[in-house]
Amino acid sequence: MNMKKTFIILIVTLLISSNMFSQEDKASNLENDNFNELKLNALFLILGALEVTYERTLNEESGIGVSVFLPIDNDVSDDIKYYISPYYRFYFGGKYASGFFLEGFGMLNSTNRDLNFFGGEDDFRTDFALGIGLGGKWLTKSGFIGEINFGIGRNLFNNDNADSEIIGKGGITLGYRF
């Protein structure tokens, strides 16, 4: 009976101590956690539009996110009403979910399809595009993010005008990882 009791105490002690060591390792290595990122496209802000992005890292090599674009200047709002663009990124950098990346994205967009420059009514049409992009993300130890990206895609519907088939997205983005 004593041998069984000693064996059970030994097993329980090993399980508890291994659990304590694994928690200590996890607490000391925050790179194993998933993070949230909130970013603002500084380039579009200068040009008269607001683009806000939320990204969730899935692991050290990938993340998913969504960008929302709204014009704040009348010149920009004459060409585009909005876009909402979900994306998936695959990272090639040495740091957790940063460095060079490739991106696949979708984009629900509403753009002006009227090419009549001599007046007339705007012809905004809503469409959905699929595209690819690439870029780079730099991350400081305190969590600040700098990012440059560019993407190109093709609208899938309402392609009665050749100028409205191709869409682009890009920017110089600043943000914070938390």
Residue pairs with C-beta under 8 A, 6 or more apart in sequence:
26 32
31 60
31 95
31 96
34 56
34 57
34 58
34 59
35 56
35 57
35 96
35 97
35 177
35 178
36 54
36 55
36 56
36 57
36 177
36 178
37 53
37 54
37 55
37 56
37 57
37 63
37 65
37 145
37 175
37 176
37 177
37 178
38 52
38 53
38 54
38 175
38 176
38 178
39 52
39 53
39 54
39 55
39 145
39 147
39 173
39 174
39 175
39 176
40 50
40 51
40 52
40 53
40 173
40 174
40 175
41 49
41 50
41 51
41 52
41 53
41 67
41 171
41 172
41 173
42 171
42 172
42 173
42 174
43 170
43 171
43 172
43 173
44 50
44 51
44 69
44 171
45 51
47 73
47 76
48 71
48 72
48 73
48 75
48 76
49 69
49 70
49 71
49 72
49 73
49 76
49 80
50 69
50 70
50 71
50 72
51 67
51 68
51 69
51 70
51 171
51 173
52 67
52 68
53 65
53 66
53 67
53 68
53 173
53 175
54 65
54 66
55 63
55 64
55 65
55 89
56 63
56 64
56 65
57 63
57 96
57 97
58 64
58 97
59 97
60 91
60 96
60 97
61 90
61 91
61 92
61 97
62 88
62 89
62 90
62 91
62 97
63 88
63 89
63 91
63 97
64 86
64 87
64 88
64 89
65 86
65 87
65 89
66 84
66 85
66 86
66 87
67 83
67 84
67 85
67 87
67 169
68 82
68 83
68 84
68 85
69 80
69 82
69 83
69 84
69 85
69 169
70 82
71 77
71 80
71 81
71 82
78 112
78 122
79 111
79 112
80 109
80 110
80 111
80 112
81 110
81 111
81 124
82 109
82 110
83 107
83 108
83 109
83 110
83 169
84 107
84 108
84 109
85 105
85 106
85 107
85 108
85 169
86 105
86 106
87 103
87 104
87 105
87 106
87 133
88 103
88 104
88 105
89 101
89 102
89 103
90 101
90 102
90 103
91 97
91 98
91 99
91 100
91 101
91 137
92 99
92 100
92 101
92 102
93 99
93 100
93 101
93 137
95 139
96 139
97 137
98 137
98 138
98 139
98 145
99 136
99 137
100 134
100 135
100 136
101 134
101 135
101 136
101 137
101 149
102 132
102 133
102 134
103 132
103 133
103 134
103 135
103 149
103 151
104 130
104 131
104 132
104 133
105 130
105 131
105 132
105 133
105 151
105 153
105 169
106 128
106 129
106 130
106 131
107 128
107 129
107 130
107 131
107 153
107 167
107 169
108 126
108 127
108 128
109 126
109 127
109 128
109 129
109 155
109 167
110 124
110 125
110 126
110 127
111 124
111 125
111 127
111 164
111 167
112 122
112 123
112 124
113 123
113 124
113 125
113 158
113 160
113 161
113 164
114 120
114 121
114 122
114 123
115 161
115 163
125 158
125 164
126 158
127 155
127 156
127 157
127 158
127 164
128 155
128 156
128 157
129 153
129 154
129 155
129 156
129 167
130 153
130 154
130 156
131 151
131 152
131 153
131 154
131 167
131 169
132 151
132 152
132 153
133 149
133 150
133 151
133 152
133 169
133 170
134 149
134 150
134 151
135 147
135 148
135 149
135 150
135 170
136 147
136 148
136 149
137 145
137 146
137 147
138 145
138 146
138 147
139 145
139 177
143 176
143 177
143 178
144 174
144 175
144 176
144 177
145 173
145 174
145 175
145 176
145 177
146 172
146 173
146 174
147 171
147 172
147 173
147 174
147 175
148 171
148 172
148 173
149 169
149 170
149 171
149 173
150 168
150 169
150 170
151 168
151 169
151 170
152 166
152 167
152 168
152 169
153 166
153 167
153 168
153 169
154 165
154 166
154 167
155 164
155 165
155 166
155 167
158 164
159 165
